[in-house]
Amino acid sequence: MVKSPNFIVDLHSHSTCSDGILSPEALINMAADMGLRALALTDHDTIAGLASAKCQAIKRNLLFIPGVELEIAWEPGEFHLLGLGIQQPTDEFQTALEELAQLREKRNREIINRMNEMGIEADYEEIKKLSEGTIIGRPHIATFLVNRKIVKNKQSAFDMYLGKGRPFYAPKGALELKRAIRLITESGGIPILAHPLSLYVSWGKLPELIEHFHEQGIVGLEAWHPLARVAECERLEAIGKGLKMVITAGSDYHGNSYQDRRLGYTAGNRPIDGSYLRGIPDTEDWLARESTS
């Protein structure tokens, strides 16, 4: 990774349309105010914020990359698939997102039922108010637990109750990988394996697994993520480059409550160089102009 980039970008961020704390417009404004030149919005299982984010990005002279982050069926870890360059979402893609939204609500209610069974009185409408009209997710349930003084902070809520394998955890609705790859590709985007270490696969098996995913149609690899160590990111980048994959980097920004995730910066608090736009749909001409200006 280049330590002193000519300009900074970010290829992984979230808004209030999923589990971020900033609206799509506010997220774009923050990126522009910080001096970023390009930003991808990749909300979980929804593209609801793309239109408003794109409109604001045009006003702020910021290159906007429409994206999404899809949940993929996987055990024992978590498998998230980024789709970058979602310019023309197909009807089937929209239908799949609606299916995931229905499964998400079912999951939320299951979590609340588990809380009630363990003596924590919780009401779906009460938690819904915490979302302020956005999609309800575990962060809102975590806020509820903090407000009830059951935990000290949101991270403790996940560590003790809401994380995978914890008492209130319920599986999230997910897509099969083959279908997700096809939906992203048919919608104009490229599928990218997000934060590969969350798969919980040993380093001995990870290179072969990434190669297998690449053969199935995953074009890119998010080698740089703030929850990984720099040495791990460098190792992932080498694996991806060896397979001639598109290499990306992101902050996975959700809001300032996540102190280890700063917009435009990734592992080791390193700025995300604009060169990581290479291979992303509809960025080549812009990148060429920006690099020579």
Secondary structure in CASP SS format (residue, H / E / C, confidence):
PFRMAT SS
TARGET T0000
AUTHOR 0000-0000-0000
METHOD secondary structure of the structure
MODEL  1
M C 1.00
V C 1.00
K C 1.00
S C 1.00
P C 1.00
N C 1.00
F C 1.00
I E 1.00
V E 1.00
D E 1.00
L C 1.00
H C 1.00
S E 1.00
H C 1.00
S C 1.00
T C 1.00
C C 1.00
S C 1.00
D C 1.00
G C 1.00
I C 1.00
L C 1.00
S C 1.00
P H 1.00
E H 1.00
A H 1.00
L H 1.00
I H 1.00
N H 1.00
M H 1.00
A H 1.00
A H 1.00
D H 1.00
M C 1.00
G C 1.00
L E 1.00
R E 1.00
A E 1.00
L E 1.00
A E 1.00
L E 1.00
T C 1.00
D C 1.00
H E 1.00
D C 1.00
T C 1.00
I C 1.00
A C 1.00
G C 1.00
L H 1.00
A H 1.00
S H 1.00
A H 1.00
K H 1.00
C H 1.00
Q H 1.00
A H 1.00
I H 1.00
K H 1.00
R C 1.00
N C 1.00
L C 1.00
L E 1.00
F E 1.00
I E 1.00
P E 1.00
G E 1.00
V E 1.00
E E 1.00
L E 1.00
E E 1.00
I E 1.00
A C 1.00
W C 1.00
E C 1.00
P C 1.00
G C 1.00
E C 1.00
F E 1.00
H E 1.00
L E 1.00
L E 1.00
G E 1.00
L E 1.00
G C 1.00
I C 1.00
Q C 1.00
Q C 1.00
P C 1.00
T C 1.00
D H 1.00
E H 1.00
F H 1.00
Q H 1.00
T H 1.00
A H 1.00
L H 1.00
E H 1.00
E H 1.00
L H 1.00
A H 1.00
Q H 1.00
L H 1.00
R H 1.00
E H 1.00
K H 1.00
R H 1.00
N H 1.00
R H 1.00
E H 1.00
I H 1.00
I H 1.00
N H 1.00
R H 1.00
M H 1.00
N H 1.00
E H 1.00
M C 1.00
G C 1.00
I C 1.00
E C 1.00
A C 1.00
D C 1.00
Y H 1.00
E H 1.00
E H 1.00
I H 1.00
K H 1.00
K H 1.00
L H 1.00
S C 1.00
E C 1.00
G C 1.00
T C 1.00
I C 1.00
I C 1.00
G C 1.00
R H 1.00
P H 1.00
H H 1.00
I H 1.00
A H 1.00
T H 1.00
F H 1.00
L H 1.00
V H 1.00
N H 1.00
R C 1.00
K C 1.00
I C 1.00
V C 1.00
K C 1.00
N C 1.00
K H 1.00
Q H 1.00
S H 1.00
A H 1.00
F H 1.00
D H 1.00
M H 1.00
Y H 1.00
L H 1.00
G C 1.00
K C 1.00
G C 1.00
R C 1.00
P C 1.00
F C 1.00
Y C 1.00
A C 1.00
P C 1.00
K C 1.00
G C 1.00
A C 1.00
L E 1.00
E C 1.00
L H 1.00
K H 1.00
R H 1.00
A H 1.00
I H 1.00
R H 1.00
L H 1.00
I H 1.00
T H 1.00
E H 1.00
S C 1.00
G C 1.00
G C 1.00
I E 1.00
P E 1.00
I E 1.00
L E 1.00
A C 1.00
H C 1.00
P H 1.00
L H 1.00
S H 1.00
L H 1.00
Y C 1.00
V C 1.00
S C 1.00
W C 1.00
G C 1.00
K C 1.00
L H 1.00
P H 1.00
E H 1.00
L H 1.00
I H 1.00
E H 1.00
H H 1.00
F H 1.00
H H 1.00
E H 1.00
Q H 1.00
G C 1.00
I C 1.00
V C 1.00
G E 1.00
L E 1.00
E E 1.00
A E 1.00
W E 1.00
H C 1.00
P C 1.00
L C 1.00
A C 1.00
R C 1.00
V H 1.00
A H 1.00
E H 1.00
C H 1.00
E H 1.00
R H 1.00
L H 1.00
E H 1.00
A H 1.00
I H 1.00
G H 1.00
K H 1.00
G H 1.00
L C 1.00
K C 1.00
M C 1.00
V E 1.00
I E 1.00
T E 1.00
A E 1.00
G C 1.00
S C 1.00
D C 1.00
Y E 1.00
H C 1.00
G C 1.00
N C 1.00
S C 1.00
Y C 1.00
Q C 1.00
D C 1.00
R C 1.00
R C 1.00
L C 1.00
G C 1.00
Y E 1.00
T E 1.00
A H 1.00
G H 1.00
N H 1.00
R E 1.00
P E 1.00
I C 1.00
D E 1.00
G H 1.00
S H 1.00
Y H 1.00
L H 1.00
R C 1.00
G C 1.00
I C 1.00
P C 1.00
D C 1.00
T C 1.00
E H 1.00
D H 1.00
W H 1.00
L H 1.00
A H 1.00
R H 1.00
E H 1.00
S H 1.00
T H 1.00
S C 1.00
END
